Amino acid sequence: MTLFSVEKYQGSRVAVALSGGVDSVSLLHAFKEGAAANCIVLSALHVEHGIRGEESVRDMQFCQTLCKEWGIPLKIVRVSVPDLVKEGGGNLENVARSVRYGAFHSLLEEDEADFVATAHHADDVAETVLFRLARGTGVSGMKAIMEYDGIIRPLLSRTRAEIEAYAAEHHLPHVEDLTNGDENYTRNYIRHTVLPAFGKIHRNATKHLVEFSALAAEEDDFLQTLAESNITRLAGEERVPVGLPDVLFARACLFCMRQYAPGGGYTRANIEEIKKLKTLQSGKKVALPVSDGNKAATLYAFREGGEVVFDWEYRDSAPKPVEIPFTVGKRKVDRLPATPLGLGIYTAPSPFTAREADETFSADYGIKRKQLFVDLDAFPDGCVVRARREGDMITPYHAPRKTLKKFLTDRKISARLSKKLPVIAKGSEVYAVVGVEIADSVKVTEHTVRRGILF
């Protein structure tokens, strides 16, 4: 019996996360059997959590003995999870998992392995799906146990019964975690009672739950990509159209919120509050339960026109005016083709980039950005990047000259946003409002030598 295709990892350095249980021992054995033929550099990693006292030490010693007999290098990480919980709080199982995956990622970051292989299998996926459904989740929660960032799961297509049969066939030693039989733990109850009951309904119930998880992951990725493709970015702000269907609107909003505060404790109730902005007039806002660490700042969702905008609102004094030279400098017509493209990265009044554009350049990055193409050599010497000022004038692309204030009002750009928009200007003459419009004098023509992009 073959558990998985070892050839898939040919020429790689693989570290197996070894607990000493039948699953991880079988995984290590399968890799050992095919390592030499496939030029795999094999090692093992054991994390001793200090949770089960002497039993935990017994498991560590078993792994040491096994790896010595099999000639496999073993790295041991010892951490007292109970002490960590006592000092910092948290759930024991969650802290243990964080420690375990921290050890995995450290191994990869320190370039000691190309992959860390865990022994998660089909039953683990099925249990996770049932657990999350019972607790309450959406499609994203059905993704269950995935491979990512060098963490591989070669046994996901195999059931626990198949792995145990493999271990019996090869007479593999292993240790049992005595807490695995305690059905006071929800996972154990699902494993020993709920999942077998599903097996009585249909003998392939476990594999069907795994297939459902894989399908949900595929559909979730599609919906997420579609949601993010409708997000625009202007003056450092993510903006979501209110006309999006609720399923995409919610995903887009959650994505934006996580851009500002990745660790924010967002809930479905927060999304429902933001949805209310769809029916409210422009100018309304919803406060979100995160801050940037500065007590003077709060993250808000604003309704502006046909969009919901996410941004920090600061209650301290307005920032001092800043002028930054527009440094995507001029070049000679005879400049060598091998010369690097001109580039300028600006952080104030809000971030943007100016660079020469070649035919293959794309500034998408997963979020649609309002890109402006310009003739870089048409900007006069002495231009600066700054915020708008009273008295600024602009002659927009193919339009009559007007004050910048009237131009922004005509474009229905809020006063709040207009203060943040970077402009490229010389004196009171504005040649570009980044993300919005360019002056007619810097448009790309048939005579343009150096085509640039502002985004």
C-alpha positions as CSV (number, residue, x, y, z in Angstrom):
1,M,0.0,0.0,0.0
2,T,1.3,3.5,-1.0
3,L,0.1,6.4,1.1
4,F,1.1,9.2,-1.4
5,S,3.4,10.0,-4.2
6,V,6.8,10.7,-2.7
7,E,8.1,11.6,-6.2
8,K,6.2,14.9,-6.0
9,Y,8.8,16.2,-3.6
10,Q,11.8,15.0,-5.5
11,G,15.0,16.9,-4.8
12,S,13.5,18.8,-1.8
13,R,14.4,19.1,1.9
14,V,11.5,17.8,3.8
15,A,11.0,18.0,7.6
16,V,8.2,15.9,9.0
17,A,6.3,17.2,12.0
18,L,6.6,14.1,14.2
19,S,4.4,13.7,17.3
20,G,4.9,10.0,17.7
21,G,1.4,9.1,16.8
22,V,0.4,6.6,14.2
23,D,-0.3,9.3,11.6
24,S,3.0,11.2,11.8
25,V,5.0,8.0,12.1
26,S,3.4,6.6,9.0
27,L,4.1,9.9,7.1
28,L,7.8,9.8,8.2
29,H,8.1,6.1,7.2
30,A,6.5,6.8,3.7
31,F,9.0,9.6,3.1
32,K,11.9,7.4,4.4
33,E,11.0,4.6,2.0
34,G,11.2,6.9,-1.0
35,A,13.8,9.5,0.1
36,A,16.9,8.0,-1.4
37,A,15.3,7.2,-4.8
38,N,14.0,10.8,-5.1
39,C,17.0,12.7,-3.7
40,I,14.9,13.9,-0.7
41,V,16.8,15.2,2.3
42,L,14.7,14.0,5.1
43,S,14.5,15.3,8.7
44,A,12.0,15.4,11.5
45,L,10.8,18.1,14.0
46,H,9.2,17.4,17.3
47,V,7.5,20.1,19.5
48,E,7.3,19.2,23.2
49,H,4.6,21.4,24.6
50,G,4.9,20.4,28.3
51,I,1.1,20.0,28.5
52,R,0.8,16.3,29.5
53,G,3.7,16.1,31.9
54,E,5.5,12.7,31.9
55,E,3.5,11.5,29.0
56,S,4.6,14.4,26.9
57,V,8.3,13.7,27.7
58,R,7.7,10.0,26.9
59,D,6.5,11.0,23.4
60,M,9.6,13.1,22.9
61,Q,11.9,10.3,23.9
62,F,10.0,7.9,21.6
63,C,10.6,10.2,18.7
64,Q,14.3,10.5,19.6
65,T,14.7,6.7,19.7
66,L,12.7,6.2,16.4
67,C,14.7,8.8,14.5
68,K,18.0,7.3,15.7
69,E,17.0,3.8,14.6
70,W,15.9,5.1,11.2
71,G,18.9,7.4,10.7
72,I,16.8,10.6,10.4
73,P,18.0,13.9,11.9
74,L,15.5,15.2,14.6
75,K,15.1,18.7,15.8
76,I,13.3,19.1,19.2
77,V,11.7,22.4,20.3
78,R,10.6,22.4,24.0
79,V,8.2,25.1,25.2
80,S,6.0,25.1,28.3
81,V,2.6,26.1,26.9
82,P,0.9,26.0,30.4
83,D,3.4,28.7,31.5
84,L,2.7,30.8,28.4
85,V,-1.0,30.6,29.1
86,K,-0.4,31.5,32.7
87,E,1.6,34.6,31.7
88,G,-0.3,35.8,28.7
89,G,-3.7,34.1,28.9
90,G,-5.5,32.4,26.0
91,N,-6.8,29.0,25.2
92,L,-4.4,26.1,25.9
93,E,-5.0,24.4,22.5
94,N,-4.7,27.6,20.5
95,V,-1.5,28.6,22.2
96,A,-0.1,25.1,21.6
97,R,-1.0,25.4,18.0
98,S,0.6,28.8,17.7
99,V,3.8,27.4,19.3
100,R,3.8,24.4,16.9
101,Y,3.3,26.5,13.8
102,G,5.8,29.0,15.0
103,A,8.4,26.2,15.1
104,F,7.4,25.1,11.6
105,H,7.8,28.6,10.1
106,S,11.1,29.2,11.9
107,L,12.5,26.0,10.3
108,L,11.5,27.3,6.9
109,E,12.6,30.9,7.5
110,E,16.0,29.7,8.7
111,D,16.3,27.7,5.5
112,E,16.6,24.4,7.3
113,A,14.0,22.8,5.0
114,D,12.0,23.5,1.9
115,F,8.8,21.9,3.3
116,V,7.4,21.0,6.7
117,A,5.0,18.0,6.2
118,T,2.2,17.5,8.7
119,A,0.2,14.3,9.0
120,H,-3.3,15.8,8.7
121,H,-5.6,13.4,6.8
122,A,-9.2,13.2,5.4
123,D,-10.8,12.5,8.8
124,D,-9.2,15.7,10.2
125,V,-10.7,17.7,7.3
126,A,-14.1,16.1,7.8
127,E,-14.0,16.8,11.6
128,T,-13.0,20.4,11.0
129,V,-15.9,20.9,8.5
130,L,-18.4,19.5,10.9
131,F,-17.0,21.4,13.9
132,R,-17.1,24.8,12.0
133,L,-20.6,24.1,10.6
134,A,-21.9,23.4,14.2
135,R,-20.2,26.5,15.5
136,G,-21.3,28.7,12.6
137,T,-19.3,29.7,9.6
138,G,-19.5,30.8,6.0
139,V,-17.9,29.3,2.8
140,S,-14.5,30.6,3.8
141,G,-14.6,28.4,7.0
142,M,-15.1,25.3,4.8
143,K,-11.6,25.6,3.5
144,A,-10.6,23.5,6.5
145,I,-7.0,22.3,6.4
146,M,-5.0,23.7,3.5
147,E,-1.4,23.7,2.2
148,Y,0.3,27.1,2.3
149,D,3.8,28.8,2.6
150,G,5.8,25.6,2.6
151,I,3.5,23.7,4.9
152,I,2.4,20.5,3.1
153,R,-0.2,17.8,3.9
154,P,0.6,14.7,1.8
155,L,-2.1,12.5,3.6
156,L,-5.1,14.7,3.0
157,S,-6.6,12.2,0.6
158,R,-6.2,9.3,3.0
159,T,-8.6,8.3,5.8
160,R,-7.5,7.4,9.3
161,A,-8.4,3.8,8.7
162,E,-6.1,3.7,5.6
163,I,-3.2,5.1,7.5
164,E,-3.7,2.6,10.4
165,A,-3.8,-0.2,7.8
166,Y,-0.5,1.1,6.4
167,A,1.1,1.2,9.9
168,A,-0.1,-2.4,10.6
169,E,1.3,-3.6,7.2
170,H,4.7,-2.2,8.0
171,H,4.6,-3.0,11.8
172,L,5.3,0.6,12.7
173,P,5.7,1.5,16.4
174,H,3.9,4.6,17.7
175,V,2.6,6.2,20.9
176,E,-1.0,7.0,21.9
177,D,-2.1,10.3,23.3
178,L,-4.4,9.2,26.1
179,T,-6.4,12.4,25.9
180,N,-7.5,11.4,22.3
181,G,-10.1,9.2,23.9
182,D,-11.6,11.8,26.1
183,E,-14.9,12.8,24.5
184,N,-15.2,15.8,26.8
185,Y,-13.1,17.5,24.1
186,T,-15.4,18.5,21.2
187,R,-12.9,17.3,18.6
188,N,-12.8,13.8,20.2
189,Y,-16.6,13.6,20.4
190,I,-16.8,14.4,16.7
191,R,-14.1,11.9,15.9
192,H,-15.5,9.0,17.9
193,T,-19.3,9.6,17.8
194,V,-20.4,12.1,15.2
195,L,-18.2,11.1,12.2
196,P,-18.9,7.4,12.6
197,A,-22.7,8.2,12.7
198,F,-22.2,10.0,9.3
199,G,-20.4,6.8,8.1
200,K,-23.6,4.8,8.9
201,I,-25.6,7.2,6.7
202,H,-23.1,6.8,3.8
203,R,-19.9,4.7,3.8
204,N,-18.0,7.4,1.9
205,A,-19.3,10.3,4.1
206,T,-15.7,11.3,5.2
207,K,-14.4,11.5,1.6
208,H,-17.5,13.4,0.5
209,L,-16.9,16.0,3.3
210,V,-13.3,16.3,2.1
211,E,-14.6,16.8,-1.5
212,F,-17.0,19.4,-0.3
213,S,-14.2,21.3,1.5
214,A,-12.1,21.3,-1.6
215,L,-15.0,22.6,-3.7
216,A,-15.8,25.3,-1.1
217,A,-12.2,26.4,-1.2
218,E,-12.3,26.7,-5.0
219,E,-15.5,28.7,-4.9
220,D,-14.3,30.8,-2.0
221,D,-11.1,31.8,-3.9
222,F,-13.2,32.7,-7.0
223,L,-15.6,34.9,-5.0
224,Q,-12.7,36.5,-3.1
225,T,-10.9,37.4,-6.3
226,L,-14.1,38.8,-7.8
227,A,-14.8,40.8,-4.7
228,E,-11.3,42.3,-4.6
229,S,-11.5,43.1,-8.4
230,N,-14.3,45.6,-7.6
231,I,-12.2,47.5,-5.0
232,T,-10.6,50.7,-6.1
233,R,-7.9,52.7,-4.3
234,L,-7.6,56.5,-4.3
235,A,-5.4,58.6,-2.1
236,G,-4.5,55.7,0.1
237,E,-8.1,54.6,0.7
238,E,-9.9,51.4,-0.3
239,R,-13.3,52.0,-1.8
240,V,-16.1,49.5,-2.3
241,P,-19.1,50.1,-4.7
242,V,-22.4,50.0,-2.8
243,G,-24.1,48.3,-5.8
244,L,-22.2,45.1,-5.3
245,P,-24.3,42.0,-4.4
246,D,-24.2,41.5,-0.6
247,V,-22.0,38.4,-0.9
248,L,-19.3,40.3,-2.8
249,F,-19.8,43.5,-0.8
250,A,-19.2,41.8,2.5
251,R,-16.0,40.1,1.2
252,A,-14.7,43.3,-0.2
253,C,-15.4,45.2,3.0
254,L,-13.7,42.6,5.1
255,F,-10.7,42.6,2.8
256,C,-10.4,46.4,3.2
257,M,-10.8,46.3,7.0
258,R,-8.0,43.8,7.2
259,Q,-5.7,46.0,5.1
260,Y,-5.9,48.6,7.8
261,A,-5.8,46.3,10.8
262,P,-5.0,42.7,10.1
263,G,-5.6,41.6,13.7
264,G,-8.9,43.3,14.0
265,G,-11.6,41.3,15.7
266,Y,-14.2,41.7,13.0
267,T,-17.6,40.0,13.3
268,R,-20.6,39.5,11.1
269,A,-22.3,42.3,13.1
270,N,-19.6,44.8,11.9
271,I,-20.4,43.8,8.3
272,E,-24.1,44.2,8.9
273,E,-23.5,47.7,10.2
274,I,-21.5,48.6,7.1
275,K,-24.3,47.2,4.9
276,K,-26.6,49.8,6.4
277,L,-24.5,52.5,4.6
278,K,-25.9,51.2,1.3
279,T,-29.2,52.8,2.1
280,L,-27.9,55.9,3.8
281,Q,-27.0,59.3,2.3
282,S,-23.5,60.4,1.5
283,G,-21.5,61.5,4.5
284,K,-22.8,58.9,7.0
285,K,-20.2,56.7,8.7
286,V,-19.7,53.6,10.9
287,A,-17.0,53.3,13.5
288,L,-15.1,50.0,13.5
289,P,-13.7,48.2,16.6
290,V,-10.0,48.8,15.9
291,S,-7.4,51.6,16.2
292,D,-4.0,52.1,14.8
293,G,-2.5,52.2,18.3
294,N,-3.0,55.9,18.5
295,K,-5.9,56.9,20.8
296,A,-6.6,59.8,18.5
297,A,-7.5,57.6,15.5
298,T,-10.4,55.4,14.7
299,L,-11.1,53.3,11.6
300,Y,-14.4,54.3,9.9
301,A,-16.4,53.2,7.0
302,F,-17.8,56.3,5.2
303,R,-20.6,56.5,2.6
304,E,-19.4,58.7,-0.2
305,G,-21.4,58.9,-3.4
306,G,-21.8,55.4,-4.7
307,E,-19.0,53.9,-2.6
308,V,-18.1,52.9,0.9
309,V,-14.7,54.2,1.8
310,F,-12.4,52.9,4.6
311,D,-10.0,55.3,6.4
312,W,-8.6,56.4,9.7
313,E,-10.2,59.5,11.2
314,Y,-7.7,61.5,13.3
315,R,-8.8,64.0,15.9
316,D,-5.5,65.7,16.4
317,S,-4.3,68.8,14.5
318,A,-4.1,68.9,10.7
319,P,-0.7,67.8,9.3
320,K,1.8,70.4,8.3
321,P,1.9,71.3,4.6
322,V,4.5,69.2,2.8
323,E,6.1,69.8,-0.6
324,I,8.2,67.1,-2.3
325,P,10.1,67.7,-5.5
326,F,8.6,65.7,-8.5
327,T,11.8,63.7,-9.1
328,V,11.0,61.5,-12.1
329,G,13.6,63.5,-13.9
330,K,14.0,64.3,-17.6
331,R,16.2,62.2,-19.8
332,K,18.0,62.8,-23.0
333,V,16.5,61.4,-26.2
334,D,19.7,59.4,-26.8
335,R,19.5,57.7,-23.4
336,L,20.7,54.1,-23.6
337,P,17.9,51.5,-23.6
338,A,19.6,49.6,-20.8
339,T,19.2,52.6,-18.4
340,P,16.7,51.7,-15.6
341,L,13.2,53.2,-15.8
342,G,12.8,56.4,-13.9
343,L,10.9,56.0,-10.6
344,G,9.5,58.2,-7.9
345,I,7.7,56.9,-4.8
346,Y,5.8,59.5,-2.7
347,T,4.4,59.1,0.7
348,A,2.6,62.4,1.2
349,P,0.0,63.8,1.2
350,S,-1.0,60.1,0.5
351,P,1.1,57.3,-1.1
352,F,1.5,57.0,-4.9
353,T,4.1,56.0,-7.4
354,A,5.3,57.7,-10.6
355,R,7.3,55.8,-13.1
356,E,8.1,55.3,-16.8
357,A,5.7,52.8,-18.3
358,D,6.7,50.1,-20.7
359,E,4.3,47.9,-22.7
360,T,4.1,45.1,-20.1
361,F,3.7,47.2,-17.0
362,S,0.6,46.6,-14.8
363,A,-0.2,48.4,-11.6
364,D,-3.0,46.2,-10.6
365,Y,-1.6,44.3,-7.5
366,G,-5.1,42.7,-6.8
367,I,-6.7,46.1,-6.3
368,K,-7.8,48.2,-9.2
369,R,-6.0,51.6,-9.1
370,K,-7.0,54.7,-11.0
371,Q,-4.0,55.0,-13.3
372,L,-3.0,58.1,-15.2
373,F,-0.8,58.0,-18.2
374,V,1.3,61.2,-18.8
375,D,4.1,62.6,-20.9
376,L,6.8,62.9,-18.2
377,D,8.9,65.3,-20.3
378,A,5.9,67.7,-20.5
379,F,6.0,68.6,-16.8
380,P,7.9,71.9,-16.3
381,D,11.0,72.1,-14.2
382,G,10.3,72.9,-10.5
383,C,7.1,70.8,-10.1
384,V,6.4,69.5,-6.6
385,V,4.0,67.0,-5.1
386,R,1.7,68.5,-2.4
387,A,-1.8,68.8,-1.2
388,R,-4.2,71.2,-2.9
389,R,-4.3,74.9,-2.0
390,E,-6.7,77.8,-2.3
391,G,-6.1,79.5,-5.7
392,D,-5.0,76.3,-7.5
393,M,-6.0,76.2,-11.2
394,I,-6.1,73.3,-13.6
395,T,-6.8,72.8,-17.3
396,P,-8.1,69.3,-17.3
397,Y,-7.6,66.8,-20.1
398,H,-9.7,68.0,-23.1
399,A,-11.6,70.5,-20.9
400,P,-11.6,74.2,-20.2
401,R,-9.5,75.8,-17.5
402,K,-11.1,76.2,-14.0
403,T,-10.2,76.4,-10.3
404,L,-9.2,73.1,-8.8
405,K,-11.9,73.6,-6.1
406,K,-14.6,73.7,-8.8
407,F,-13.0,70.8,-10.7
408,L,-13.1,68.6,-7.6
409,T,-16.7,69.7,-6.8
410,D,-17.8,68.9,-10.3
411,R,-16.2,65.4,-9.9
412,K,-18.2,65.0,-6.7
413,I,-15.0,64.5,-4.7
414,S,-15.7,65.1,-1.0
415,A,-13.9,67.8,0.9
416,R,-12.5,65.1,3.2
417,L,-10.9,63.3,0.3
418,S,-9.8,66.4,-1.6
419,K,-7.5,67.3,1.3
420,K,-5.6,64.0,0.9
421,L,-5.3,63.9,-2.9
422,P,-1.7,64.4,-4.1
423,V,-1.3,67.1,-6.8
424,I,1.7,67.7,-9.0
425,A,2.0,71.5,-9.4
426,K,4.3,74.4,-10.1
427,G,3.1,77.5,-8.2
428,S,-0.7,77.5,-8.5
429,E,-0.8,75.6,-11.8
430,V,-1.8,72.0,-11.3
431,Y,-0.6,69.4,-13.8
432,A,-2.1,66.2,-12.2
433,V,-4.4,65.2,-9.5
434,V,-3.2,61.7,-8.8
435,G,-5.9,59.1,-9.2
436,V,-8.3,61.6,-10.7
437,E,-7.1,63.6,-13.7
438,I,-4.2,65.1,-15.6
439,A,-3.8,68.5,-17.2
440,D,-4.2,68.7,-21.0
441,S,-0.6,69.9,-21.3
442,V,0.9,66.7,-20.0
443,K,-1.2,64.2,-22.0
444,V,0.5,61.5,-24.1
445,T,0.7,62.4,-27.8
446,E,2.3,61.0,-30.9
447,H,5.4,63.1,-30.0
448,T,5.8,61.7,-26.5
449,V,9.2,60.2,-25.9
450,R,8.8,59.1,-22.3
451,R,5.4,57.8,-21.3
452,G,4.8,57.7,-17.6
453,I,2.2,56.3,-15.2
454,L,0.9,57.7,-12.0
455,F,-0.8,55.3,-9.6
